[in-house]
Amino acid sequence: MCCSIISLLFDSVTGLPKRKQNNEDEATYLCRCLQIPKSGLLWVTQRKILLLQIAAHFGASEAMVKFRTNVTEVSVKC
């Protein structure tokens, strides 16, 4: 019984915990939200900061800023 539970939780080759893709996707989404919160996007739009400068400010790619603006529906200038 104990061995079967362990084999469900851990990879038999690597010994690392098994991961479910939906959990990984949720973690990625959360990281994006924490990196560029909606309140941060609202703050930069009030100051009329451009997309490239927003990316530099948050240490993110322009693609990530675009992703967050799409998800939060906050419009920024290119």
N, CA, C and O atoms as a GROMACS GRO file, in nm:
protein
  312
    1MET      N    1   0.083  -0.119   0.000
    1MET     CA    2   0.000   0.000   0.000
    1MET      C    3   0.086   0.125   0.000
    1MET      O    4   0.065   0.215  -0.081
    2CYS      N    5   0.183   0.132   0.089
    2CYS     CA    6   0.270   0.248   0.100
    2CYS      C    7   0.348   0.271  -0.029
    2CYS      O    8   0.360   0.384  -0.075
    3CYS      N    9   0.401   0.165  -0.087
    3CYS     CA   10   0.479   0.177  -0.211
    3CYS      C   11   0.394   0.226  -0.327
    3CYS      O   12   0.442   0.301  -0.412
    4SER      N   13   0.268   0.185  -0.332
    4SER     CA   14   0.182   0.228  -0.442
    4SER      C   15   0.148   0.377  -0.430
    4SER      O   16   0.136   0.445  -0.532
    5ILE      N   17   0.134   0.427  -0.309
    5ILE     CA   18   0.109   0.570  -0.290
    5ILE      C   19   0.233   0.650  -0.330
    5ILE      O   20   0.221   0.753  -0.396
    6ILE      N   21   0.349   0.604  -0.293
    6ILE     CA   22   0.474   0.670  -0.329
    6ILE      C   23   0.491   0.674  -0.480
    6ILE      O   24   0.534   0.775  -0.535
    7SER      N   25   0.458   0.565  -0.547
    7SER     CA   26   0.472   0.562  -0.693
    7SER      C   27   0.373   0.655  -0.761
    7SER      O   28   0.398   0.700  -0.873
    8LEU      N   29   0.262   0.685  -0.696
    8LEU     CA   30   0.167   0.781  -0.752
    8LEU      C   31   0.217   0.924  -0.738
    8LEU      O   32   0.189   1.009  -0.823
    9LEU      N   33   0.291   0.952  -0.632
    9LEU     CA   34   0.335   1.087  -0.603
    9LEU      C   35   0.472   1.122  -0.661
    9LEU      O   36   0.499   1.238  -0.690
   10PHE      N   37   0.558   1.020  -0.677
   10PHE     CA   38   0.696   1.047  -0.719
   10PHE      C   39   0.731   0.969  -0.846
   10PHE      O   40   0.685   0.856  -0.866
   11ASP      N   41   0.812   1.030  -0.930
   11ASP     CA   42   0.860   0.965  -1.052
   11ASP      C   43   0.960   0.857  -1.013
   11ASP      O   44   1.053   0.882  -0.936
   12SER      N   45   0.941   0.737  -1.065
   12SER     CA   46   1.026   0.625  -1.027
   12SER      C   47   1.169   0.639  -1.080
   12SER      O   48   1.261   0.581  -1.022
   13VAL      N   49   1.189   0.714  -1.188
   13VAL     CA   50   1.322   0.730  -1.246
   13VAL      C   51   1.399   0.843  -1.178
   13VAL      O   52   1.514   0.825  -1.138
   14THR      N   53   1.335   0.959  -1.165
   14THR     CA   54   1.405   1.077  -1.110
   14THR      C   55   1.391   1.090  -0.959
   14THR      O   56   1.475   1.152  -0.894
   15GLY      N   57   1.284   1.032  -0.904
   15GLY     CA   58   1.259   1.048  -0.761
   15GLY      C   59   1.196   1.181  -0.726
   15GLY      O   60   1.169   1.209  -0.610
   16LEU      N   61   1.171   1.264  -0.828
   16LEU     CA   62   1.110   1.394  -0.806
   16LEU      C   63   0.958   1.381  -0.801
   16LEU      O   64   0.902   1.286  -0.855
   17PRO      N   65   0.892   1.476  -0.734
   17PRO     CA   66   0.746   1.471  -0.731
   17PRO      C   67   0.689   1.482  -0.873
   17PRO      O   68   0.739   1.557  -0.956
   18LYS      N   69   0.582   1.406  -0.898
   18LYS     CA   70   0.515   1.416  -1.027
   18LYS      C   71   0.436   1.547  -1.030
   18LYS      O   72   0.380   1.590  -0.929
   19ARG      N   73   0.433   1.608  -1.147
   19ARG     CA   74   0.362   1.734  -1.162
   19ARG      C   75   0.250   1.719  -1.262
   19ARG      O   76   0.263   1.649  -1.362
   20LYS      N   77   0.140   1.786  -1.235
   20LYS     CA   78   0.028   1.787  -1.327
   20LYS      C   79   0.036   1.915  -1.408
   20LYS      O   80   0.064   2.022  -1.353
   21GLN      N   81   0.012   1.906  -1.537
   21GLN     CA   82   0.025   2.022  -1.625
   21GLN      C   83  -0.068   2.136  -1.585
   21GLN      O   84  -0.029   2.252  -1.594
   22ASN      N   85  -0.189   2.104  -1.541
   22ASN     CA   86  -0.279   2.213  -1.503
   22ASN      C   87  -0.226   2.290  -1.382
   22ASN      O   88  -0.247   2.411  -1.373
   23ASN      N   89  -0.158   2.221  -1.289
   23ASN     CA   90  -0.096   2.291  -1.176
   23ASN      C   91   0.017   2.380  -1.222
   23ASN      O   92   0.033   2.492  -1.173
   24GLU      N   93   0.096   2.332  -1.318
   24GLU     CA   94   0.205   2.413  -1.373
   24GLU      C   95   0.150   2.536  -1.445
   24GLU      O   96   0.206   2.645  -1.434
   25ASP      N   97   0.042   2.519  -1.519
   25ASP     CA   98  -0.020   2.631  -1.590
   25ASP      C   99  -0.074   2.735  -1.493
   25ASP      O  100  -0.060   2.855  -1.515
   26GLU      N  101  -0.135   2.689  -1.386
   26GLU     CA  102  -0.185   2.782  -1.284
   26GLU      C  103  -0.071   2.858  -1.217
   26GLU      O  104  -0.083   2.977  -1.190
   27ALA      N  105   0.038   2.790  -1.190
   27ALA     CA  106   0.154   2.855  -1.129
   27ALA      C  107   0.214   2.960  -1.222
   27ALA      O  108   0.252   3.069  -1.178
   28THR      N  109   0.222   2.928  -1.351
   28THR     CA  110   0.273   3.024  -1.448
   28THR      C  111   0.184   3.147  -1.454
   28THR      O  112   0.233   3.260  -1.456
   29TYR      N  113   0.054   3.126  -1.456
   29TYR     CA  114  -0.041   3.238  -1.460
   29TYR      C  115  -0.027   3.324  -1.334
   29TYR      O  116  -0.026   3.447  -1.344
   30LEU      N  117  -0.015   3.261  -1.218
   30LEU     CA  118  -0.001   3.335  -1.094
   30LEU      C  119   0.127   3.419  -1.094
   30LEU      O  120   0.125   3.534  -1.052
   31CYS      N  121   0.236   3.361  -1.141
   31CYS     CA  122   0.362   3.436  -1.147
   31CYS      C  123   0.348   3.560  -1.235
   31CYS      O  124   0.400   3.666  -1.202
   32ARG      N  125   0.279   3.544  -1.346
   32ARG     CA  126   0.257   3.658  -1.435
   32ARG      C  127   0.175   3.766  -1.366
   32ARG      O  128   0.204   3.885  -1.378
   33CYS      N  129   0.074   3.723  -1.292
   33CYS     CA  130  -0.010   3.820  -1.222
   33CYS      C  131   0.069   3.893  -1.114
   33CYS      O  132   0.050   4.013  -1.093
   34LEU      N  133   0.155   3.821  -1.045
   34LEU     CA  134   0.234   3.883  -0.940
   34LEU      C  135   0.342   3.975  -0.996
   34LEU      O  136   0.375   4.077  -0.936
   35GLN      N  137   0.397   3.939  -1.112
   35GLN     CA  138   0.502   4.020  -1.172
   35GLN      C  139   0.448   4.154  -1.221
   35GLN      O  140   0.512   4.257  -1.202
   36ILE      N  141   0.330   4.152  -1.284
   36ILE     CA  142   0.270   4.274  -1.336
   36ILE      C  143   0.124   4.278  -1.292
   36ILE      O  144   0.036   4.233  -1.365
   37PRO      N  145   0.097   4.332  -1.173
   37PRO     CA  146  -0.041   4.337  -1.124
   37PRO      C  147  -0.122   4.443  -1.197
   37PRO      O  148  -0.067   4.537  -1.255
   38LYS      N  149  -0.253   4.428  -1.195
   38LYS     CA  150  -0.341   4.525  -1.261
   38LYS      C  151  -0.319   4.664  -1.204
   38LYS      O  152  -0.318   4.762  -1.278
   39SER      N  153  -0.301   4.674  -1.074
   39SER     CA  154  -0.278   4.806  -1.013
   39SER      C  155  -0.150   4.870  -1.067
   39SER      O  156  -0.144   4.992  -1.082
   40GLY      N  157  -0.050   4.788  -1.096
   40GLY     CA  158   0.073   4.841  -1.155
   40GLY      C  159   0.051   4.892  -1.296
   40GLY      O  160   0.106   4.995  -1.334
   41LEU      N  161  -0.030   4.820  -1.373
   41LEU     CA  162  -0.061   4.866  -1.508
   41LEU      C  163  -0.140   4.995  -1.505
   41LEU      O  164  -0.117   5.084  -1.587
   42LEU      N  165  -0.233   5.006  -1.413
   42LEU     CA  166  -0.310   5.130  -1.400
   42LEU      C  167  -0.219   5.247  -1.362
   42LEU      O  168  -0.236   5.358  -1.412
   43TRP      N  169  -0.123   5.221  -1.275
   43TRP     CA  170  -0.028   5.323  -1.232
   43TRP      C  171   0.053   5.375  -1.350
   43TRP      O  172   0.070   5.496  -1.366
   44VAL      N  173   0.104   5.284  -1.434
   44VAL     CA  174   0.188   5.328  -1.547
   44VAL      C  175   0.105   5.396  -1.656
   44VAL      O  176   0.155   5.485  -1.725
   45THR      N  177  -0.021   5.356  -1.672
   45THR     CA  178  -0.104   5.422  -1.774
   45THR      C  179  -0.139   5.565  -1.732
   45THR      O  180  -0.152   5.652  -1.817
   46GLN      N  181  -0.155   5.588  -1.603
   46GLN     CA  182  -0.182   5.724  -1.554
   46GLN      C  183  -0.063   5.816  -1.582
   46GLN      O  184  -0.080   5.937  -1.599
   47ARG      N  185   0.054   5.758  -1.587
   47ARG     CA  186   0.176   5.837  -1.613
   47ARG      C  187   0.213   5.837  -1.761
   47ARG      O  188   0.317   5.891  -1.800
   48LYS      N  189   0.127   5.774  -1.844
   48LYS     CA  190   0.147   5.769  -1.989
   48LYS      C  191   0.282   5.708  -2.029
   48LYS      O  192   0.348   5.755  -2.121
   49ILE      N  193   0.319   5.603  -1.957
   49ILE     CA  194   0.444   5.533  -1.985
   49ILE      C  195   0.420   5.436  -2.101
   49ILE      O  196   0.317   5.369  -2.105
   50LEU      N  197   0.514   5.427  -2.192
   50LEU     CA  198   0.501   5.343  -2.311
   50LEU      C  199   0.534   5.197  -2.281
   50LEU      O  200   0.598   5.165  -2.181
   51LEU      N  201   0.489   5.110  -2.370
   51LEU     CA  202   0.503   4.965  -2.354
   51LEU      C  203   0.647   4.923  -2.325
   51LEU      O  204   0.671   4.846  -2.233
   52LEU      N  205   0.741   4.972  -2.402
   52LEU     CA  206   0.882   4.934  -2.383
   52LEU      C  207   0.931   4.976  -2.245
   52LEU      O  208   1.006   4.902  -2.180
   53GLN      N  209   0.890   5.093  -2.200
   53GLN     CA  210   0.931   5.141  -2.067
   53GLN      C  211   0.863   5.060  -1.955
   53GLN      O  212   0.922   5.037  -1.850
   54ILE      N  213   0.739   5.018  -1.980
   54ILE     CA  214   0.667   4.935  -1.882
   54ILE      C  215   0.740   4.802  -1.864
   54ILE      O  216   0.760   4.755  -1.752
   55ALA      N  217   0.779   4.743  -1.977
   55ALA     CA  218   0.851   4.616  -1.972
   55ALA      C  219   0.981   4.632  -1.892
   55ALA      O  220   1.014   4.547  -1.809
   56ALA      N  221   1.052   4.740  -1.916
   56ALA     CA  222   1.177   4.763  -1.843
   56ALA      C  223   1.150   4.785  -1.694
   56ALA      O  224   1.224   4.734  -1.609
   57HIS      N  225   1.046   4.859  -1.663
   57HIS     CA  226   1.012   4.888  -1.523
   57HIS      C  227   0.983   4.760  -1.444
   57HIS      O  228   1.029   4.744  -1.331
   58PHE      N  229   0.906   4.670  -1.504
   58PHE     CA  230   0.867   4.547  -1.435
   58PHE      C  231   0.966   4.432  -1.458
   58PHE      O  232   0.948   4.324  -1.402
   59GLY      N  233   1.069   4.454  -1.538
   59GLY     CA  234   1.165   4.348  -1.567
   59GLY      C  235   1.101   4.235  -1.644
   59GLY      O  236   1.130   4.117  -1.620
   60ALA      N  237   1.013   4.271  -1.737
   60ALA     CA  238   0.938   4.172  -1.814
   60ALA      C  239   0.957   4.197  -1.963
   60ALA      O  240   1.008   4.302  -2.004
   61SER      N  241   0.918   4.101  -2.043
   61SER     CA  242   0.923   4.119  -2.188
   61SER      C  243   0.802   4.202  -2.233
   61SER      O  244   0.703   4.213  -2.162
   62GLU      N  245   0.814   4.259  -2.352
   62GLU     CA  246   0.700   4.331  -2.408
   62GLU      C  247   0.582   4.237  -2.428
   62GLU      O  248   0.466   4.276  -2.409
   63ALA      N  249   0.611   4.113  -2.466
   63ALA     CA  250   0.505   4.014  -2.485
   63ALA      C  251   0.430   3.989  -2.353
   63ALA      O  252   0.307   3.974  -2.353
   64MET      N  253   0.503   3.985  -2.242
   64MET     CA  254   0.439   3.964  -2.112
   64MET      C  255   0.350   4.083  -2.076
   64MET      O  256   0.241   4.065  -2.023
   65VAL      N  257   0.398   4.204  -2.104
   65VAL     CA  258   0.317   4.322  -2.077
   65VAL      C  259   0.190   4.318  -2.162
   65VAL      O  260   0.081   4.349  -2.112
   66LYS      N  261   0.203   4.281  -2.288
   66LYS     CA  262   0.085   4.271  -2.375
   66LYS      C  263  -0.012   4.165  -2.322
   66LYS      O  264  -0.133   4.186  -2.321
   67PHE      N  265   0.042   4.051  -2.277
   67PHE     CA  266  -0.042   3.946  -2.220
   67PHE      C  267  -0.121   4.000  -2.102
   67PHE      O  268  -0.242   3.980  -2.094
   68ARG      N  269  -0.053   4.067  -2.010
   68ARG     CA  270  -0.119   4.119  -1.890
   68ARG      C  271  -0.219   4.229  -1.924
   68ARG      O  272  -0.325   4.237  -1.861
   69THR      N  273  -0.188   4.313  -2.023
   69THR     CA  274  -0.285   4.416  -2.060
   69THR      C  275  -0.410   4.352  -2.122
   69THR      O  276  -0.521   4.402  -2.102
   70ASN      N  277  -0.392   4.245  -2.197
   70ASN     CA  278  -0.508   4.174  -2.255
   70ASN      C  279  -0.593   4.111  -2.145
   70ASN      O  280  -0.716   4.121  -2.147
   71VAL      N  281  -0.527   4.045  -2.050
   71VAL     CA  282  -0.600   3.977  -1.943
   71VAL      C  283  -0.671   4.076  -1.850
   71VAL      O  284  -0.785   4.053  -1.809
   72THR      N  285  -0.604   4.186  -1.819
   72THR     CA  286  -0.661   4.284  -1.725
   72THR      C  287  -0.748   4.388  -1.795
   72THR      O  288  -0.818   4.465  -1.730
   73GLU      N  289  -0.742   4.389  -1.927
   73GLU     CA  290  -0.816   4.487  -2.007
   73GLU      C  291  -0.776   4.630  -1.975
   73GLU      O  292  -0.858   4.721  -1.979
   74VAL      N  293  -0.648   4.649  -1.943
   74VAL     CA  294  -0.591   4.781  -1.923
   74VAL      C  295  -0.516   4.818  -2.050
   74VAL      O  296  -0.426   4.746  -2.092
   75SER      N  297  -0.552   4.928  -2.110
   75SER     CA  298  -0.492   4.970  -2.236
   75SER      C  299  -0.366   5.053  -2.213
   75SER      O  300  -0.367   5.149  -2.136
   76VAL      N  301  -0.258   5.015  -2.281
   76VAL     CA  302  -0.134   5.091  -2.274
   76VAL      C  303  -0.093   5.133  -2.415
   76VAL      O  304  -0.133   5.071  -2.514
   77LYS      N  305  -0.013   5.239  -2.422
   77LYS     CA  306   0.033   5.288  -2.552
   77LYS      C  307   0.160   5.216  -2.592
   77LYS      O  308   0.247   5.186  -2.510
   78CYS      N  309   0.167   5.188  -2.721
   78CYS     CA  310   0.286   5.122  -2.775
   78CYS      C  311   0.392   5.227  -2.793
   78CYS      O  312   0.502   5.196  -2.838
   0.00000   0.00000   0.00000
